[in-house]
Amino acid sequence: MGRLDGKVAFITGAARGQGRSHAVRLAEEGAAIIAVDLCEQIPSVFYPLATKDDLDETQRLVEAAGGRIVTAVADVRDRDALQAAYDEGAREFGYIDVILPNAGIMPVLGPGFEEQAWHDSIATMLTGVWHTLEVAVPPLIARGQGGVVIITSSSAGLSSIGLNTAPGQAAYVAAKHGVVGLMRLYASQLAKHSIRVVTVHPTGVNTPMVVNQGYDEFMQANPEAMNNPNYKNPMPVELIDPVDISNAIVYLASDEARYVTGVTFPVDAGYLNR
């Protein structure tokens, strides 16, 4: 018997990285999954984004774990497309009671797309989260059986240590702080419906967002960044694994956390505790 038996999770940014890990881990605990991803490139992002093949692999892994899954290609910046993806999943499973706005990008690290990096980052990681909430929360209220929203923020959503004011990085910090404000607002408003809302704040995670050739080249060209102690975790680990975040999300999505709401939940190897 799984800790999430009978639950249905709507996950954005699910084609790989943290989103894929969440889909598989929640499926292992009995949840059905609606997995959504953009599956195309955003020009201001310097590394290859996930593809439809990646989303298909998420489906394969969830099914191998014994889970049920519906996948949809949709851009969180496009509310209508996101609504269509939500509706497809709801038709299949009947309801959705776990919402994971997880889609994110690493802003551009080089010249050429500075202003566009700001707009793409805010649109994906702040407006995209709001779109997800606006699509998925009203049916949750109407169902009348509670639920949970777990928003992926970042350690950069609680501290700007080690980051810079380049447009992309500034937007990343602003978006990750911004979703904390959304979380607190929605947690306050939805508590009467027994709907919980929290943010999760990882340190660096071993995913293609940071483990790629472009990021390596940037760090090699900027040794002051590579050697900056503010980028280091106090615990002796450079990057944590996606499943470390997924395990926290399993807890937060489960009835074990039935009264946990309105909190910022770090999984950060001590990064914020300096």
N, C-alpha and C positions, 0 to 999 in steps of 0.2 A: 504493500500500500504506500503510495507516494504522498509527500507533504503537500502537493498541489493538485491532487486528484479532483477532477470536476471543474478546474479553473481553465479559462481561455485567455491567452496573452496576446496582445497586439504590440508588435515590436518593430520599430523603424530602424533603419541602418542595420538590417539583419543578414546581409549577404556574406559578411565575414567579420573578423575582429571580435570586439565585445558583443555585438549584436548576435552573431552566429553562436558564440559561446552561451549567451543567455538563452537562445532558442533551444539549444541542445540540452543544457542543464535543466531548464524548466520542464522540458519534455521528459527527461529522466525521472522527474518527480511527479509526472502524471498530467501536466498541463497540455492542452492543445494550443497550437501556435498559428498566428497570422504573421508572416514574415514579409516585411516591406523594404524595398531598397530602390535607389535611383537607377543603378546599373548603367550609368553613362558618365562621361568625364565632365568636370567643371573646369574650364580653362585656367582659372586662377589657382587651381590646386596643382602643386608641382610633382605629385606622385600619381601613379595610376589608381583610379578609384575602382570599386568593385564592379563586376560584370554580371550579366545574366547567368553565365556559367557558375559564378560564385554563389549566386542565390540558389541555383539548382543543387549545388553541393550542400548548402544548408538544409535544403529539403531532404536530401539523401541521408544526411547525418541524423536529422530529427527522426526520420522514419526508421533508421537503423537502431535508434534508441527506443523504438516502440511507440513513438509519438505520432499524432495526427497533425498535419500542417497544410495550410493554404499559403501560397506565395503570390505576391503582386509587385509589379514594377510601378513605382510611383515616386514623385518628387515631393518631399515635405514642404517645399516652397510653393507648391501648387495645391491649394486647399481642395479644389474639385477632384483632382487626381487622388489625393489622400482619402477623400470621402468615398470615392469609388472602391478603393482598396479596402477600406473599413467595411463597407457594405458587402463586399464579396465574402469577407471572412465571417461577418455576422450571419449571412445567409447559410453558410456551411455549418456553423457551430451553434447558432441560435442566440448567442450573447457573447459579450467580452467583459471580463471583470478585472483584468490586470493590464495596465497601459504602461508601456515602456518607451517613452520618447528618447531614443538613443542616437539617432542619426547625427553624425558630426564630421567635420573636415579639419585638417590642419591647414591654416592659412599659408599663403605663398611666402617663401623665405627669400626669394630673389626679386630683382627689379622687373618691371613690365606690367604688373597687374595690381599695383598698390591700392588704388581706390576700389577697383573691382573686388579685391580680396576682402576689403571691409564689408561691402554689400553682400557678397556671397556668404561670408561667415555669419553675419547677423541674420540673413534670410534663412540659412540652414539651421543654425543652432539656437536661435531665439524665436524668430517668427515661425520656424518649422515646429518648434515645441508648442507654441501657442496654437498653431493649426491642429496639431495632434490632440491637444486638450479640447479644443472647440468641436472637433469631429467626434471624439470618443466619450467625453464626459456627459453630455446630455442623455445618451442612451443608458449610461450607467445610473444616472439619477432616476430616469424613468423606470428602470428595472426594479429599483427599490430594495436591493439586497446588498448594498455596500460595494466595496471594491477598493482598488489601490492604484495609484499613479506613482511610478518610480522614474524620476527624470535623471538622465545622465548629465551631471555637471562635470567638475574637475577640481583638483586641488587649486587650479587657477580660478575657480569660482569662489574661493574663500581667501585667496592671497595672490598677489601679483609678483611674489618673490622670483627673481631670476628671469622674468620676461621683459620685453622691450616695448617701445611705443610705435614700432612699425605698424602700418595700418592693419595688416592681417593679424598680428599678435594682439594689437589693441582690441580688435573686434572679438578675438577669441576670449580675452579676459572679460570684455563687456558682456558678451553673450552668456558666458558661464556664470558670471555674477547675476545677470538678468534672470536666468531661470530659477535662481534662488528666490528672487522676488515673486516670480510667478508661483512657485511652490508655496510660499507662505500665504499668498493671497488665496489660492485655491484651497489650501488646507483649512484656512479659516472659514471659507464659504461652504465647503463641502462636508465639514465635520458632522453637521446635523443629519446628513444622509448616510452616515457611517462609511464615507469614502475617505480613505487616507491618502495623503500626498507627501512625498519625501524626495530629497535629492541625494544622489550618490556621488562621492568626490574621490575618484581614483588619482593616484600619482601616475607616473609614466607606465604605460601598459605595453606589453610585447605584442603589438599588432602592426599591420602594414602602414598604419598612419605615421609611425615613427621609425619603424624598421624598414628602411628602403634606401636606395642608392642616393636619391636627392638629399635626404636628410643627412646621410653620412657625409656627403660632399660639403654640405653647409657646415657641419660641425668641424670637419677638417680644415675648412677655409676660415673658420672663426674659433681659433683655439681658446680665446678668452671666454667664449660660451661653453666650450667643451670642458674647460677646467674650472668653471664657476662652481664653487661649493654649494651655491644655492640651488643648483640642479640636482644635487645628490640627496638620496634618501638617508635619514639617520640610521635606519636598519640596513644591514649589509646586503642590499639587493638593488641592482640597477634598474630593472624593469620587473613589475609584477606580471603574473599571467592573467589572461582574460577570465579564466575560471575563478580567480580570486574575487573578482567583482561579481561574477555570476552566483557564487555561493552566498554572498551578502544579499543579492537580489532574491534568491530563493527564500531566505529568511524573511525579508521584508514583504514578500508577496504572500507568505504563508499566514495561517491563523495564529502562529506563534507570535507574530508582531501585530496582533489585532488592535492594539491601542498605541502603536507607534505611528505618529503623524506629525507633520510640521517640523521635521528635523533635517539637518544636514549630516549625512552619514559618510564619514571619510573611510576609505580603504586605501591607505597612502603610505604604509611603511614608516610612519612618523613624520612625513614631509611637513605637515602643518604644525607639528608640535616642536617648534624651535625656540 
